[in-house]
Amino acid sequence: MLGSTPLGSTPQTRTLNRALERCGGEIALAKALEVTIEVLSGWLTGDDVPPKMYLSALDIVAMGALRLR
């Protein structure tokens, strides 16, 4: 379970944090993922991230990397 691991130590949490940077904040990322701030905050602090949301966050990170080129 992700809740028992240190913050930032899972691929899901690291990806969400990168997506957070790309979007410019929690509100924008929550909107992009179509979830509430509370749900997003839980994921950022170690709650289990649903696979679909993890893939969406990966897309955000990838698209941000493409825009930087």
N, C-alpha and C positions, 0 to 999 in steps of 0.2 A: 504494500500500500504506500502511496506517495506521501501521505501525511506524516509518516515516521522518518522520512529522510530530510536532511538539511535543505533549507531553501537554496534553490539554484543548482542543485546537484543532479537533477534528472533532465533528460533530453526535453521532456515536455515543458518543464519550468523554464529552462534556458531558452527554448523556442518562444514561449509566451513573452518572456522579457525582451527578446529581440523584436518581436512583433509590436510590443508596447513602445519601444523606441521608434520603430518605423512609423507607427500611427501618431505618435506625439502625445500619448497619455492614455490613461485608463478609460476615459469616456469614449474617445475615438475607437479604441480597440474593442470595447464592449459593443459599440454600435456596429463595427465591422463584423464581429462574430455573432451579432444579434442575441446577446445575453445581457443580463443586468450587471451592474457594477459589483454587486454582492457576489454573484456567481464567479465573475472574473477574479475578484479579490481572493476568493477561496482557492481557485486554481493557482494563483500566483503565490499563495502561501502553502501549497502542497496538497490540496485536495485533488482527487483523481480527475484527470482531464479526459473527457470522452474522445475516442479516436477521431471522430468527425471534426471536433474542434481543434485537435492537435494538427490535423491535416490542413484545416483552414488557416491556422497560425503559420504553418510552414509556407503556405501560398503567399501570405502577407510578407513574410521575410524574403521569400524568393523574388516577389514582385518589387519590393523595395530595393533589393540588390540590383535588379535589372534597371530600375530608374536611375540608379547612381552611376551607371556606365555612360 
